[in-house]
């Protein structure tokens, strides 16, 4: 295993930003070859995308940008959730942390005189929340469900402290317009959806820490016997989840330039559904962020398709919950049937 990691690390230098992005794309493709669930997710995404294009004649890159602008935060949430699930955990504080990051950017831009400083502060706060979650789960062995549910409540309280009322219009156009641009015919927001997760996760996944994280998620006891320290890797996974929650909140602030501390979101449920839909196993040790990104876009496009058929938006939440039950329940039932056949 160490030889493989060494060879991967030796081939990851140089080439500038374009070279890094090329290696990110190549690693994502190779990762999908190892994860058939992600391949299926991208095939499903292609089908849903074609249906959307056929349903929306005259679609332009600008129109795609406006449609996806408010949806890319879900991509970041799904990636963060996928990393935690791969580590055999779960993060129920994802939604409240996204709202917290959103409100920090909106509330602190004026006193800091710089939206980018406010965005950096949001990332530090949510990453700190994630790190604390990871230490409580990994080091103190507290149940992840309880810890992250409690930290989500704390994050909601901190959000009210940051801003007890709704805020809007505090961000300059130079900040919000970042995600409105085009690189050729491709919307910047679409590039960010793939590039940001890739640039953050790619070096980690190809390092010893990334390989060890997959091992801990697959079998924590065996990983411990092999000399790994699971609590460190779990702390890293939850810290990354917090980081991606912060990115989601920043992108949400860019897209809306407004928010309320009392906002209730479905980010947590949708992030879990997107990750699982992208082939990430709830039992840990399997999955890829590429699949989670596909899952997030599938949920997004299905929601848009439902709206194009004049279906009430509330059914989107019903759909997310239903998808999660089906994706988790069908493999479970199949495994149960196989186990009964083996016993008989």
Secondary structure as UniProt FT lines:
FT   HELIX           2..10
FT   HELIX           16..34
FT   HELIX           36..55
FT   TURN            57..58
FT   HELIX           61..69
FT   TURN            70..71
FT   HELIX           72..86
FT   TURN            87..88
FT   TURN            92..93
FT   HELIX           94..112
FT   HELIX           115..138
FT   HELIX           144..162
FT   STRAND          167..168
FT   HELIX           173..176
FT   HELIX           177..180
FT   STRAND          182..183
FT   TURN            184..185
FT   STRAND          186..187
FT   HELIX           188..205
FT   HELIX           208..218
FT   HELIX           220..225
FT   TURN            226..227
FT   HELIX           230..256
FT   STRAND          258..259
FT   TURN            261..262
FT   HELIX           267..277
FT   TURN            278..279
FT   TURN            282..283
FT   HELIX           289..308
FT   TURN            309..310
FT   HELIX           314..343
//
